[in-house]
Amino acid sequence: MPFDYTESQLVWDGMIRDYGYLAILRMPGKSDRYCYAMDAGFIPAERLGRVSNPSDRHHLVSVISPDTGLPIEINESEMLITLQLDENGIPILDGNGKPLENEKLRQYAPPHSVGPHNLKHLYWILSVRQ
């Protein structure tokens, strides 16, 4: 039985939504895009003695857009914006109806997709710092 990449995308999307939070992908000159992200803490290669900057962080980002339900591509120039959330995980809005931002995280390395690159991405790994 062949591996079902679409089903695996949905499983990863569900885990990232359950254990992560709503965030924004922002690129200068383009409109903001919502996504679901989860702080991954560390990447196993860092535990193998590679030198890493302590301010560097890794986030898993769902490949499925919460707005459209379609797969998203992430550009290296996009920033990951975390939002201030209430106790139910819903973004807190300012007086103009825009979500309040928590952190602006810029990528210091190209985004890395997990999954067969010529078929379907399962999720994205973003390497970010403030």
C-alpha positions as CSV (number, residue, x, y, z in Angstrom):
1,M,0.0,0.0,0.0
2,P,1.6,3.3,-1.0
3,F,2.2,6.1,1.5
4,D,-0.7,8.6,1.6
5,Y,1.0,12.0,1.6
6,T,-2.3,13.9,1.6
7,E,-3.4,12.1,4.8
8,S,0.0,12.7,6.4
9,Q,-0.3,16.4,5.6
10,L,-3.6,16.5,7.4
11,V,-2.1,14.6,10.4
12,W,0.8,17.1,10.7
13,D,-1.6,20.0,10.2
14,G,-3.7,18.6,13.1
15,M,-0.8,18.2,15.4
16,I,0.6,21.7,14.7
17,R,-2.9,23.2,15.2
18,D,-3.4,21.2,18.5
19,Y,0.1,22.0,20.0
20,G,0.8,25.3,18.2
21,Y,-0.9,28.6,17.6
22,L,-2.2,30.9,14.9
23,A,0.6,33.2,13.4
24,I,1.2,35.4,10.4
25,L,3.6,35.1,7.5
26,R,4.6,38.6,6.4
27,M,6.5,39.7,3.3
28,P,7.2,43.3,2.5
29,G,4.9,44.6,-0.2
30,K,2.5,41.7,0.1
31,S,-0.6,41.0,2.2
32,D,-0.2,39.0,5.4
33,R,-1.0,35.3,5.4
34,Y,-2.2,33.3,8.4
35,C,-0.6,30.0,9.3
36,Y,-0.4,27.6,12.2
37,A,3.1,27.4,13.8
38,M,4.6,25.4,16.7
39,D,7.9,26.1,18.5
40,A,10.0,23.1,17.9
41,G,12.6,24.0,20.6
42,F,15.6,22.4,19.1
43,I,16.6,20.4,16.0
44,P,18.4,17.1,16.8
45,A,21.5,18.0,14.8
46,E,22.2,20.7,17.4
47,R,22.5,18.0,20.0
48,L,25.2,16.4,18.0
49,G,27.7,19.1,18.8
50,R,27.0,21.6,16.2
51,V,27.5,25.2,17.3
52,S,24.2,27.2,17.5
53,N,23.2,30.7,18.5
54,P,21.1,30.5,21.7
55,S,18.7,33.1,20.2
56,D,18.0,30.9,17.2
57,R,14.7,29.1,17.3
58,H,12.9,26.6,15.0
59,H,9.2,26.6,14.3
60,L,7.2,23.9,12.5
61,V,4.7,25.5,10.2
62,S,1.7,23.7,8.8
63,V,1.7,23.4,5.0
64,I,-2.1,23.9,4.9
65,S,-3.4,27.4,4.9
66,P,-6.1,28.1,7.5
67,D,-7.7,30.6,5.2
68,T,-8.0,28.5,2.0
69,G,-7.2,24.9,3.0
70,L,-4.6,24.8,0.2
71,P,-0.9,24.1,0.5
72,I,1.3,27.1,1.1
73,E,4.8,27.9,-0.1
74,I,7.1,30.0,2.2
75,N,9.6,32.5,0.9
76,E,12.9,33.1,2.7
77,S,12.2,36.8,3.0
78,E,8.9,36.3,4.9
79,M,8.9,36.9,8.7
80,L,7.0,34.8,11.2
81,I,4.8,37.0,13.4
82,T,3.5,35.4,16.6
83,L,0.3,36.9,18.0
84,Q,-1.0,37.7,21.4
85,L,-3.7,35.1,22.2
86,D,-6.4,34.9,24.8
87,E,-6.9,31.8,27.0
88,N,-8.8,30.1,24.2
89,G,-6.0,30.6,21.6
90,I,-7.9,33.3,19.8
91,P,-5.9,36.4,18.7
92,I,-6.5,39.6,20.8
93,L,-7.5,42.4,18.5
94,D,-6.6,46.1,18.8
95,G,-9.0,49.0,18.4
96,N,-8.8,48.7,14.6
97,G,-9.7,45.0,14.5
98,K,-6.1,43.9,13.7
99,P,-4.4,41.1,15.8
100,L,-1.9,42.3,18.4
101,E,1.6,41.1,17.5
102,N,3.8,39.4,20.1
103,E,7.1,38.7,18.3
104,K,8.5,39.5,14.9
105,L,10.8,36.6,13.9
106,R,13.0,36.8,10.8
107,Q,14.4,33.8,9.0
108,Y,18.2,33.4,9.1
109,A,18.2,30.4,6.8
110,P,16.0,29.2,3.9
111,P,12.8,27.5,4.9
112,H,13.1,23.7,4.8
113,S,10.2,21.5,3.9
114,V,9.8,18.0,5.2
115,G,8.6,15.4,2.7
116,P,9.5,14.4,-0.8
117,H,10.3,17.7,-2.5
118,N,9.0,16.6,-5.9
119,L,5.7,15.4,-4.5
120,K,4.2,17.0,-1.4
121,H,5.5,18.9,1.6
122,L,4.3,17.5,4.9
123,Y,5.3,20.7,6.9
124,W,7.8,23.5,7.0
125,I,10.7,24.1,9.4
126,L,11.6,27.8,9.8
127,S,14.8,28.8,11.4
128,V,14.2,32.2,13.0
129,R,15.5,34.8,15.5
130,Q,14.3,38.1,16.8
